[in-house]
Amino acid sequence: MEDKLKGLSYGEVLDLLPNCKNLDDEIEIYKKLVELGEKEIAELKDEEDLLELPTGERVRCVPIFLDEYAAPMDNLSQIYVRQKEYAKALPLLEQVLPIYRTLEITNPNYTYQRVYATELMVECLKELGKKNLAILYSSELLHLENDVLKVRENRREKGITLNGSLE
């Protein structure tokens, strides 16, 4: 499978995913997608896409396409956790969480992705004996679930928008 993926673009590799015949092929495709995504992310460091707000303030744009690179990392980490290969899942989750945090700035729906990835992170850290980090990520998870998602859901039930006005 590895030879079949050589020289293919991100989109071409992604197109192979629905036709996977077994889990090993799926893992190889996700690995290739992660590799291609990491190359794209590395190129972001020099980009200075600034957006001018109506206030005149200039802010850096959050590249929405980052989700395309986070998804394969996230999916592969889930496979590794199911296979109890926590050491393989951990570096993927370490990359995926900052992406979800970044995307969450402009789209609060990414909080859910962040919660799921954080749950996996806690499991990996516990299984790998990294107790202190597991405690810290558990605290973040608790905050996300109780102070972010529940508050949003309560506001939504009351018809209050994110800026505080009534719908």
C-alpha positions in Angstrom: 0.0 0.0 0.0 2.8 2.4 0.8 4.2 2.3 -2.7 0.7 2.9 -4.1 0.5 6.2 -2.1 3.9 7.5 -3.2 3.7 10.8 -5.1 -0.1 11.2 -4.6 -1.5 14.5 -3.5 -3.6 15.0 -0.4 -6.8 14.8 -2.3 -5.8 11.7 -4.3 -4.9 9.9 -1.1 -8.1 11.0 0.6 -10.1 9.6 -2.4 -8.7 6.1 -1.6 -10.1 6.0 1.9 -13.7 4.9 1.0 -12.3 1.9 -1.0 -10.2 0.5 1.9 -10.3 -3.3 2.0 -9.0 -3.7 5.5 -7.9 -1.8 8.6 -4.2 -2.0 7.7 -4.8 -0.2 4.4 -6.9 2.4 6.3 -4.1 3.0 8.7 -1.6 3.4 5.9 -3.9 6.0 4.2 -4.3 7.9 7.4 -0.5 7.9 8.0 0.0 9.3 4.5 -2.6 12.0 5.1 -1.0 12.9 8.4 2.4 13.1 6.7 1.1 15.4 3.9 -0.8 17.5 6.4 2.3 18.0 8.6 4.1 19.3 5.5 1.3 21.8 4.9 1.2 22.9 8.5 5.0 23.4 8.5 4.6 25.9 5.7 2.1 28.0 7.7 4.9 29.4 9.9 5.9 32.0 7.4 2.3 33.0 6.3 1.1 36.4 7.5 -2.5 36.4 6.4 -3.8 39.4 8.3 -7.4 40.6 8.3 -8.4 44.1 9.0 -11.4 44.4 11.3 -13.9 47.3 11.1 -12.2 48.7 14.1 -9.0 49.0 12.2 -7.4 46.3 14.2 -5.4 43.7 12.2 -5.6 40.1 13.3 -4.2 36.9 11.9 -6.7 34.7 10.1 -7.4 31.3 11.3 -6.9 28.9 8.4 -10.1 26.9 8.3 -8.5 24.3 6.1 -6.6 23.1 9.2 -9.5 20.8 9.9 -8.6 18.8 6.8 -5.2 18.0 8.5 -6.7 17.5 11.9 -9.2 14.9 10.9 -6.8 12.2 9.7 -4.6 12.7 12.8 -7.7 12.5 15.0 -9.1 9.4 13.2 -5.7 7.6 13.3 -5.3 8.4 17.0 -8.7 6.8 17.6 -7.7 3.7 15.8 -4.5 3.5 17.8 -6.4 3.9 21.1 -8.8 1.2 20.1 -5.8 -1.0 19.5 -4.3 0.1 22.8 -1.3 1.6 21.0 -1.2 4.7 23.2 2.3 5.7 22.4 1.4 6.0 18.7 -1.8 7.9 19.5 -0.2 10.5 21.8 1.9 12.5 19.3 -1.1 12.7 17.0 -3.3 14.1 19.7 -0.5 16.5 20.7 -0.8 18.0 17.2 -4.6 17.8 16.9 -5.5 19.6 20.1 -3.8 22.9 19.2 -5.5 22.7 15.8 -8.9 22.3 17.4 -8.1 25.1 19.9 -7.2 27.4 17.0 -10.3 26.5 14.9 -12.5 27.0 18.0 -11.6 30.7 18.0 -13.8 31.3 15.0 -16.1 28.3 15.2 -17.3 27.2 18.6 -18.5 23.9 17.2 -14.9 22.7 17.3 -15.2 22.6 21.1 -16.9 19.2 20.6 -13.9 17.9 18.6 -11.6 19.2 21.2 -13.6 17.4 24.0 -13.4 14.1 22.1 -9.6 14.5 21.4 -9.0 15.5 25.1 -10.8 12.4 26.3 -8.5 10.3 24.2 -5.5 12.3 25.4 -6.4 11.6 29.0 -6.8 7.9 28.3 -3.4 7.8 26.6 -1.6 9.7 29.3 -3.1 7.5 32.0 -2.2 4.3 30.2 1.4 5.6 29.6 1.8 6.4 33.3 1.9 10.2 32.8 -0.3 10.9 35.8 0.4 14.6 36.2 -0.4 15.4 32.6 -3.5 13.2 32.7 -4.7 15.2 35.7 -4.1 18.5 33.9 -5.9 17.4 30.7 -8.7 16.0 32.9 -9.1 19.4 34.4 -9.3 21.0 31.0 -11.9 18.4 30.0 -14.0 19.1 33.0 -13.8 22.8 32.2 -14.8 22.3 28.6 -17.8 20.1 29.6 -19.1 22.1 32.5 -18.0 25.7 31.9 -18.2 25.8 28.1 -20.6 23.3 26.6 -23.2 23.3 29.4 -23.2 27.1 29.5 -23.7 27.2 25.7 -26.5 24.7 25.8 -28.2 26.5 28.7 -28.0 29.8 26.7 -29.3 28.1 23.6 -32.2 26.7 25.5 -33.1 30.2 26.8 -32.7 31.6 23.3 -29.7 33.8 24.2 -27.0 34.2 21.4 -23.3 34.2 22.1 -23.2 38.0 22.2 -25.9 38.1 24.9 -28.9 39.2 22.9 -32.2 37.3 22.7 -32.9 35.4 19.5 
